[in-house]
Amino acid sequence: MTTVQPQAPTQRDALRARPAGLARDITTVAGRALRAIPREVESIVPAIFIAIFFFLVNIGTLDELTSQIPNFDYAAFQLPTAVLLGVTGVTRAYSFVIDIQNGYFDRLLMTPIRRLAILLGQMTADLAVAAALAIPIIIFGFIVGVRFETGPLGIVVFVVIAALWCLAYAGFAYAIALKTGNPAAVQSSFLLFFPFLFLTSSYVPREQLSGWLETVAKFNPVTYILEGERALVLRGWEWGELGKALLATALVGVVSMTLCFAAMRGRIRKG
C-alpha cells in the first residue's frame, strides 16, 4: 500500500500580508486615533474651557479701553486669539508616545504598513480634532455678538487656517515624542507656543505696539495668522492677509515637519 507523504507548504503557498496602499494605511491609522478620542475627553475639554475663559477675560478687561477706537469690535478681534489658543497643542502626540513606550509602534513597524502613513494618519486625526475644537469657540463668539464679514464661507476658511496651524505646530510635538519617547516632554511642548502667541498682536492691533515688542511681533509667524483670520471676521476677503497667514503656517510647518520626519527616521533606525 502506497502512502502519500504530506508536503510542507512552499513559500508561495504561505500566507503573507500585502500592502494595502498609502491612502488605506492613513485612514486606518487615523480611524484608530479618532476612535480613541471619546476615551480621552479630558485632553480636549480643558482646551475649549481655557480658550473661552481667556476670551471672556480679555473682552471684560480691554473692551472698554478699545471702545474709543472707531468701528472696532474687540470681541471679534479677540476671537482668532481664542481659537488659536484652543487648537494649538491639541495633538495625538501624547498618545503616540505611549504607543512607543508600550511597544505598539514597534509592532506596527513589523507590518507592511507604510512608515509615512503612521505619522500622516495621526496628523489627519489632529486636523479633524482641531477643526472640531474651533467650532464651539466660534459658536460662543456668535453668542457674544461676533459676526463674520465674509459669511459662512469665511467661517469655513477660518476653521481651515486654524486646523492647518494646529497641524504645523503639532510637528514639534511629534518630533519630541519620537526623539525622546517621554510623555512628560511631549506634554511640556505646549509651553513653546506661549511666546509665539503673546509676543504678537494678540491683545491689540499691531500698529498699537511699540519698541521691542513691535519688532518681535513683526517676525512672529503667529502675527500673520491672527491678522489673516481677523480679516475674515472684521473686514472681508483680503487676499493679501490670507496669503500671509497661509505662508506663515507653511513656513512653520516646513520646520516642524522636517524635524518630525527626521526624528521618525532616527526612531526607525534605532528600533
Backbone hydrogen bonds, N-H to C=O, Kabsch-Sander energy under -0.5 kcal/mol:
donor,donor_aa,acceptor,acceptor_aa,energy
5,Q,3,T,-0.6
14,A,10,T,-1.2
25,D,21,G,-2.4
26,I,22,L,-2.6
27,T,23,A,-2.4
28,T,24,R,-2.1
29,V,25,D,-2.3
30,A,26,I,-2.9
31,G,27,T,-2.5
32,R,28,T,-2.0
33,A,29,V,-2.2
34,L,30,A,-2.6
35,R,31,G,-2.3
36,A,32,R,-1.0
37,I,34,L,-1.1
39,R,36,A,-0.9
40,E,37,I,-2.2
41,V,38,P,-0.6
43,S,40,E,-2.0
44,I,41,V,-2.1
45,V,41,V,-2.5
47,A,44,I,-0.7
48,I,44,I,-1.4
49,F,45,V,-2.5
50,I,46,P,-3.0
51,A,47,A,-2.0
52,I,48,I,-2.4
53,F,49,F,-2.6
54,F,50,I,-2.6
55,F,51,A,-1.9
56,L,52,I,-2.5
57,V,53,F,-2.5
58,N,54,F,-2.9
59,I,55,F,-2.1
60,G,56,L,-2.8
61,T,57,V,-2.1
62,L,58,N,-2.5
63,D,59,I,-2.0
66,T,62,L,-1.7
67,S,64,E,-0.8
69,I,66,T,-1.6
72,F,69,I,-1.1
73,D,71,N,-0.6
74,Y,72,F,-0.8
77,F,73,D,-2.0
78,Q,74,Y,-2.1
79,L,75,A,-1.2
82,A,78,Q,-2.2
83,V,79,L,-2.4
84,L,80,P,-2.6
85,L,81,T,-2.3
86,G,82,A,-1.9
87,V,83,V,-2.3
88,T,84,L,-2.0
90,V,87,V,-1.4
91,T,89,G,-1.2
94,Y,91,T,-0.6
96,F,92,R,-2.5
97,V,93,A,-2.3
98,I,94,Y,-1.4
99,D,95,S,-2.0
100,I,96,F,-1.6
101,Q,97,V,-2.1
102,N,98,I,-2.7
103,G,100,I,-0.6
104,Y,99,D,-0.9
105,F,99,D,-1.9
107,R,103,G,-1.9
108,L,104,Y,-2.1
109,L,105,F,-1.7
110,M,106,D,-0.7
110,M,107,R,-0.7
111,T,108,L,-1.7
117,A,114,R,-0.6
118,I,114,R,-0.9
118,I,115,R,-0.7
119,L,115,R,-0.9
120,L,116,L,-2.5
121,G,117,A,-2.5
122,Q,118,I,-1.0
123,M,119,L,-2.4
124,T,120,L,-2.2
125,A,121,G,-1.7
126,D,122,Q,-1.8
127,L,123,M,-2.2
128,A,124,T,-1.9
129,V,125,A,-2.5
130,A,126,D,-2.7
131,A,127,L,-2.2
132,A,128,A,-2.1
133,L,129,V,-2.4
134,A,130,A,-1.9
135,I,131,A,-1.0
137,I,133,L,-0.9
138,I,134,A,-2.2
139,I,135,I,-2.6
140,F,136,P,-2.1
141,G,137,I,-1.8
142,F,138,I,-2.1
143,I,139,I,-1.9
144,V,140,F,-1.6
145,G,142,F,-1.4
146,V,141,G,-2.9
149,E,147,R,-0.5
149,E,233,V,-1.3
150,T,232,L,-1.4
151,G,148,F,-1.1
154,G,150,T,-0.9
155,I,151,G,-1.5
156,V,152,P,-1.8
157,V,153,L,-2.3
158,F,154,G,-2.5
159,V,155,I,-2.4
160,V,156,V,-2.4
161,I,157,V,-2.5
162,A,158,F,-2.1
163,A,159,V,-2.6
164,L,160,V,-2.6
165,W,161,I,-2.3
166,C,162,A,-2.3
167,L,163,A,-2.1
168,A,164,L,-2.6
169,Y,165,W,-2.7
170,A,166,C,-2.1
171,G,167,L,-1.1
172,F,169,Y,-1.4
173,A,169,Y,-0.8
174,Y,170,A,-2.4
175,A,171,G,-2.1
176,I,172,F,-2.2
177,A,173,A,-2.4
178,L,174,Y,-2.7
179,K,175,A,-2.2
180,T,176,I,-2.7
181,G,176,I,-0.6
181,G,177,A,-1.8
186,V,182,N,-1.6
187,Q,183,P,-2.4
188,S,184,A,-1.9
189,S,186,V,-1.1
190,F,187,Q,-1.0
191,L,188,S,-1.6
192,L,189,S,-1.5
193,F,190,F,-1.8
194,F,190,F,-0.6
194,F,191,L,-0.5
196,F,192,L,-0.7
197,L,193,F,-2.2
198,F,194,F,-2.6
199,L,195,P,-2.0
200,T,198,F,-1.0
202,S,200,T,-1.1
208,Q,205,P,-1.9
209,L,206,R,-1.6
213,L,210,S,-0.9
214,E,210,S,-0.7
215,T,211,G,-1.4
216,V,212,W,-2.6
217,A,213,L,-2.6
218,K,214,E,-1.6
219,F,215,T,-1.0
219,F,216,V,-0.7
220,N,216,V,-0.6
220,N,217,A,-0.6
223,T,220,N,-1.1
224,Y,220,N,-0.7
224,Y,221,P,-0.5
225,I,221,P,-1.4
226,L,222,V,-2.7
227,E,223,T,-2.2
228,G,224,Y,-1.9
229,E,225,I,-2.2
230,R,226,L,-2.6
231,A,227,E,-1.8
232,L,228,G,-1.3
233,V,229,E,-1.3
234,L,230,R,-3.6
235,R,230,R,-0.5
235,R,231,A,-1.5
236,G,231,A,-3.4
238,E,236,G,-1.6
239,W,237,W,-0.9
242,L,238,E,-2.1
243,G,239,W,-2.6
244,K,240,G,-2.1
245,A,241,E,-2.1
246,L,242,L,-2.3
247,L,243,G,-2.4
248,A,244,K,-2.7
249,T,245,A,-2.1
250,A,246,L,-2.4
251,L,247,L,-2.4
252,V,248,A,-2.1
253,G,249,T,-2.5
254,V,250,A,-2.5
255,V,251,L,-1.8
256,S,252,V,-2.8
257,M,253,G,-2.9
258,T,254,V,-1.7
259,L,255,V,-2.0
260,C,256,S,-2.5
261,F,257,M,-2.8
262,A,258,T,-1.7
263,A,259,L,-2.2
264,M,260,C,-1.9
265,R,261,F,-2.2
266,G,262,A,-2.1
267,R,263,A,-2.4
268,I,264,M,-2.3
269,R,265,R,-2.3
270,K,266,G,-2.2
271,G,267,R,-2.1
